[in-house]
Amino acid sequence: MEGILVSLYVFVLAIFVGFELITKVPPLLHTPLMSGSNAISGITIVGALISAGAGHSQLAKILGLLAVITATINVVGGYMVTDSMLGMFKKDKQQKKN
């Protein structure tokens, strides 16, 4: 029971700290910050693969598969947003040269 309370405490504290940090970021930087963090969160795919491959029960396999799918969508989306932002800067440089 104590482990659940500690985990819940850490979770609530992480929500509070995350909210405070994000509200301090200027709106202009939200997209680069989120795209970078989504791309970096590729480590969650490793954890999802470990969870899916552990083979403890059928429910664990299904939840692991859902975690792999969700983490993959998150990482691919982060790379797509980052690529789109970098593409916007490349177009500006090409137009200035002409």
Secondary structure as UniProt FT lines:
FT   HELIX           2..24
FT   HELIX           27..29
FT   HELIX           30..40
FT   TURN            41..42
FT   HELIX           43..53
FT   HELIX           58..97
//
